[in-house]
């Protein structure tokens, strides 16, 4: 398995486990209009773990790459919400605000890696 794909699988697995371990942290990222935030956090965490598992196995890597691409696009609004909330908060430190902004374009290399995994499988 390509090093970048392995790193993406590890990242997705860790994020998925974190969703289950600390759901309240992720609930704040769910865009305001969406209901049932806790359930969405658990579902997205499970999807991250499933994508990681599919990326890790050669026979499912193609589907894992495509599923990861869809997942990363689907959770992007949560990343935007996190940035909006940080910018509106008077309590958010500057480093945190900067981090939420920097995180947004970093989604693109993750999507590229997922697509690379799908196409190379």
C-alpha positions in Angstrom: 0.0 0.0 0.0 1.2 3.5 -0.9 2.5 5.5 2.1 0.0 8.3 1.5 -2.9 5.9 1.3 -1.7 4.2 4.5 -1.5 7.6 6.2 -5.0 8.4 5.1 -6.3 5.1 6.4 -4.7 5.7 9.8 -6.0 9.3 9.9 -9.6 8.1 9.1 -9.4 5.3 11.6 -8.1 7.6 14.4 -10.8 10.2 13.6 -13.5 7.6 13.6 -12.4 6.3 17.0 -12.2 9.9 18.3 -15.8 10.4 17.2 -16.9 7.6 19.4 -14.6 8.5 22.3 -15.4 12.2 22.5 -18.6 12.8 20.5 -19.3 16.2 22.2 -16.2 17.7 20.6 -17.6 16.8 17.1 -21.2 17.7 17.8 -20.1 21.4 17.9 -18.9 21.0 14.3 -22.2 19.7 12.9 -23.8 22.5 10.9 -26.6 24.2 12.9 -29.5 23.3 10.7 -28.8 19.5 10.9 -30.8 17.6 13.6 -29.7 14.7 15.8 -26.1 15.9 16.1 -24.9 13.0 18.3 -26.2 10.4 15.8 -24.5 12.2 12.9 -21.2 12.2 14.8 -21.5 8.5 15.5 -22.5 7.7 11.9 -19.6 9.8 10.4 -17.2 8.2 12.8 -18.4 4.7 11.8 -18.1 5.7 8.2 -14.5 6.9 8.8 -13.5 3.6 10.4 -15.2 1.7 7.5 -13.4 3.7 4.9 -10.1 3.2 6.7 -10.7 -0.6 6.7 -11.6 -0.6 3.0 -8.5 1.4 2.2 -6.3 -1.0 4.2 -7.3 -4.1 2.2 -6.3 -4.5 -1.4 -9.6 -6.1 -2.5 -11.7 -3.2 -1.2 -9.3 -0.4 -1.7 -11.0 0.9 -4.9 -14.3 1.2 -3.1 -12.6 2.5 0.0 -11.0 5.3 -2.1 -14.3 6.3 -3.6 -16.1 6.1 -0.3 -13.4 8.1 1.4 -13.7 10.8 -1.3 -17.5 11.0 -0.8 -17.0 11.1 3.0 -14.4 13.8 2.9 -16.6 15.9 0.7 -19.6 15.2 3.0 -17.9 16.3 6.2 -16.4 19.4 4.6 -19.4 21.6 5.8 -18.6 20.5 9.4 -15.1 21.9 8.9 -16.5 25.1 7.6 -18.9 25.3 10.6 -15.9 24.8 12.9 -14.2 27.8 11.3 -17.3 30.0 11.4 -17.8 29.1 15.1 -14.2 29.8 15.9 -14.3 33.2 14.1 -17.5 34.2 16.0 -16.2 33.1 19.4 -14.5 35.7 21.5 -13.0 32.9 23.6 -11.3 31.0 20.7 -7.5 31.7 20.8 -5.8 33.0 17.7 -3.9 29.8 17.1 -7.1 27.8 17.1 -8.8 30.2 14.7 -5.8 30.0 12.4 -5.8 26.3 12.6 -9.4 26.0 11.6 -8.7 28.2 8.5 -5.6 26.2 7.6 -7.5 23.0 7.9 -10.0 23.8 5.1 -7.6 23.7 2.1 -5.9 20.6 3.6 -9.0 18.6 2.7 -8.0 18.8 -1.0 -4.8 16.6 -0.6 -6.9 14.1 1.4 -9.4 13.9 -1.4 -6.6 13.5 -4.0 -5.1 10.7 -2.0 -8.4 8.9 -1.7 -9.0 9.2 -5.5 -5.4 8.0 -6.1 -6.1 4.9 -4.0 -9.3 4.2 -5.9 -7.7 4.6 -9.3 -4.6 2.6 -8.4 -6.5 -0.4 -7.0 
